[in-house]
């Protein structure tokens, strides 16, 4: 029996030894098949902006009907008193500005210090200036002798408002072009009238672009709101019982926007109500508020929401991304030039893997290939002609190669994608446009809550982990997903900042290829090249929302480094696998990179 046991034991030992030998000890393939140590961590601190870091100018434009009917509907001049009351109530801050515009007929006049359509700082108004402004408003008479100077026109003053705000936005951009200041004003229009346009303009006001295009300027500013005020405060009440419309057969005519046309004097109370309804609808289109002042109620502008100049900010999203790695970070593929096209695909397309726009037509290679697949007439490797021709049309020469917001997407890329070339996060969802584009979600629409691959993970979660939102890859999350740790570093400091300590682990590097465009050996030695293989383009972005407006515009500050290196020759950079990030490394918009 003992011999049998010994024989069995020896047989088992031989089996185990053989198995170990075959599997682990002497298999030379192990040198090539071991997974590369390509994971790095981003470790450091960041702080939300202080209350003085991101200042939001508040600009208020009061557009008031100055037709002769205002003498009857606001005989006591309550609108002028309300203007001065507003000026005295607003904080005396250099970032708050005011512009008063009066309109009558086809004429607009500006009660500003220069007489032009320019905003004046509120702090520059003395008590005497305010009193003079009040008198000018009450005593204003439309200039000229034209027949329509006492008529009412809404479309013309709205066009003037659009021009004023557009020009102010452009001037602000020019003043801050070469600075890190991302100053964007919040514009609040208060449009006041007592009646309706002399000629029916509902098609333009309620169905057209007269109000809508003013509101659309919000994409270029912090916000633009069109508030409206209806005023009807006559000394003598109107006859509420009189209503004679075609002998009771109903309103005559009607606009395409469904506010009926009433013959003058046929139904006074209904006319007043419809005038108020028109202004209400205008405020809804303009994203603003509506106030209706009737009978003896004094006019005031204090209930409109103008916002705050200085605000605290709260962290919304922290997201890391490696633009050199494809979604899911496969270990055998890379995107060396971060153009959205893998190096293998660049070889297939015969494009340059080190240049994101091979033919220099203003569109990145990845963008051209993507939209060509959708039917667009794009060729990513055109041969430019000496006269500048031969390229895909659509991008002006002055914009080729330009990335105004430094988010990694060229300006002309953003035009065709549908994002804003002036903003890192066009849809204010907390994820930069470049991250969404590279990871194949929609950077111009809010789709982060969707789950197109139905794997139980939202687009938002997959983007944070650098996984593919269109592939069921849950089994790979542990090995390939980014992992986040975030803790507060105490309470708000005396500047209104909230600081955090963070760590993002398992950021996987990709095997990028070396840039051999300058290959040569002038000294007879090894070939020269611009950039060695393995270096990766790693980003870390923080998105913050104003504490007083969780739905407001995000403020994005980013850290970017191209120092991490895939383990070429078995050694990665940094050697310890940790990239340390300090609060001052996060920049707003364009800035130096590591």
C-alpha positions, 0 to 999 in steps of 0.5 A, a space after each residue: 500500500 505504501 508503495 502505491 501511495 509513493 508511486 501515486 505521489 511521484 506521478 502527481 508531482 511529475 504531472 504538476 512539475 510538467 504542467 508548471 514547466 510547460 506553462 510558466 517556467 520555460 515558455 519563451 513567448 512570455 517575454 512577448 505576451 506579458 501585458 505592458 505596464 502602460 497604466 498611469 495615474 493623475 494625482 493632485 489638487 484643484 480649486 474652483 474659481 474664486 468669486 473674483 476669478 470669473 466675473 460676469 458683467 451684467 448689462 441691462 438694455 431698456 427699450 421703451 415705447 415712446 409713441 404718443 399713446 404713452 402719455 395716456 397709458 402712463 400719464 404719471 410717468 411711472 416708467 421713468 420713476 421705475 428706471 431711477 428706482 432700478 438704478 438706485 437698487 442695483 449694486 454699485 459695481 463697475 461690471 453693471 452697465 445700462 442702456 436706455 433706448 426709446 423707440 417711436 415709429 421707425 426711429 430709435 433714440 439712445 439716452 446714453 452719455 454719448 447718445 450712441 447705442 453703447 452701454 454706460 457703467 452704472 457707477 458713472 451715473 451721479 444723482 444729477 445724471 439720474 434725474 436728468 435721465 428721468 426728465 429726458 425720458 418723460 419729455 422725449 419727442 420723436 425727432 423729425 416730421 415724418 408721418 409715422 413718428 407717432 406710430 408703433 413698430 416692434 421689429 425695428 427696435 428689436 433689430 437695433 437691439 440685436 445690432 447693439 448686443 452683437 457689437 458689444 459681444 464682438 468688442 468684448 472679444 477683441 478686448 480680451 483676445 490675448 488674455 486668459 479672461 473668458 469674460 462673457 456678459 449676461 444681457 437682459 433686455 426689458 422691452 416695454 410698450 402699451 399697445 400693438 404695432 401699428 401694422 400687424 407684425 405677428 408673423 415676424 414677432 411670434 413666428 419669425 426671427 425678430 425676437 428669436 435671433 436676439 435670444 440666439 445671441 446667448 450662444 456667444 454670451 453668458 446669456 441673453 434674455 428678452 423680458 417684456 412689460 405691458 403697460 396700460 394705466 389710463 386715467 379713465 377706465 375703458 368700457 369693458 362692456 363694449 365689444 362689437 365685432 362684426 355683429 358678434 360673428 367673431 374676430 376679423 382676419 387673423 395672423 399666422 400666429 393665431 392672435 386675431 386682428 380686431 378692428 380699431 375700437 371694436 372691443 377695447 378690453 379684448 384689444 388690451 388683453 391681446 396686446 398683453 398676450 403678444 408681449 407675453 409670447 415675445 418673452 417666452 420666445 426670448 427666454 425672459 419674464 413678463 410683467 403686466 401693469 394695469 390700472 393704478 399699479 406702479 411700474 417697477 423693474 425690480 422683479 426681473 432676474 438680472 443675475 449676479 456679477 460675482 458668484 461661487 462655483 461648484 464642481 460639476 464634472 472631473 473627466 480624464 481622457 487620453 486623446 492618443 488612445 481609442 475608446 476602450 484603450 486597446 493595447 495594439 492601437 493608437 491615434 498618434 496625432 489625436 485626429 480621431 483616426 487610428 494609425 492603422 486607419 491613417 495607413 488605409 486612408 494614406 493620410 499622415 499619422 502625425 498631422 491631424 489635417 493632412 491636406 491642410 484644408 481646415 478639416 481634421 482627417 478623422 472629421 473628413 473620414 467620418 462625414 465622407 461615410 455619411 455622404 459628404 464630399 470629403 477627401 482627407 489626402 487632397 494634393 494642394 495646388 500652387 494657386 490654393 485650389 485642389 482642397 475640399 471647400 468649406 473652410 476659409 483660408 484664414 481659419 485653416 489650422 485655427 483652434 480658437 478655444 484650444 479644445 483640440 477641435 479645429 474651428 472648421 471641424 466645429 462648424 461641421 460638427 455643430 459645436 461652438 468654436 468659442 467654447 470648450 463645452 458647447 452643450 454645457 454638459 460638463 464634458 469638453 467637445 473634444 472628449 465627446 467627439 473622440 468618444 463618439 457621443 454628441 458634443 452639441 446635444 445633451 445625450 450623456 444620459 443615454 445608453 445606446 449599447 444598452 449595457 447599463 452604463 450611460 454615455 456619461 459613465 462610459 466617457 469618464 471611464 474612457 470606454 466605448 459607449 457603442 459597445 457592450 464592454 462591461 467585462 473589460 471595465 476592471 482592466 480598462 476603465 479609468 477609476 476616480 477618487 475625489 475628496 474635499 480639502 476642507 471648507 470654502 476658503 476666504 476667496 470663495 474657492 472649494 479645493 479638492 484632492 483627486 486621483 484618476 487611476 488606470 489611465 492607459 497609454 497607447 503605442 503611438 509611433 515616432 514622427 519620422 518626417 525629419 528623418 535623416 542622419 547628417 552626421 552619419 549617425 542614427 536617423 533624426 526624428 521630431 518625436 519619439 514613439 510612445 508619447 501620449 496626449 493626456 487631458 484632465 478637465 474640471 467643469 464647474 457650474 455657478 452656485 446660483 444657476 445650476 443650469 448655467 454655462 459651465 466653466 472649464 479648466 483643463 490640464 494637458 500633458 504630452 509627457 507620459 510615454 508608453 513603455 517603449 523598451 519596457 520603460 514607461 514615463 513617468 517611471 513611477 506611473 504618477 503624474 502630479 497635477 497642481 491647482 495652477 496647472 489647470 488653465 482656462 482656454 488656451 495656455 502652455 502645456 507640459 
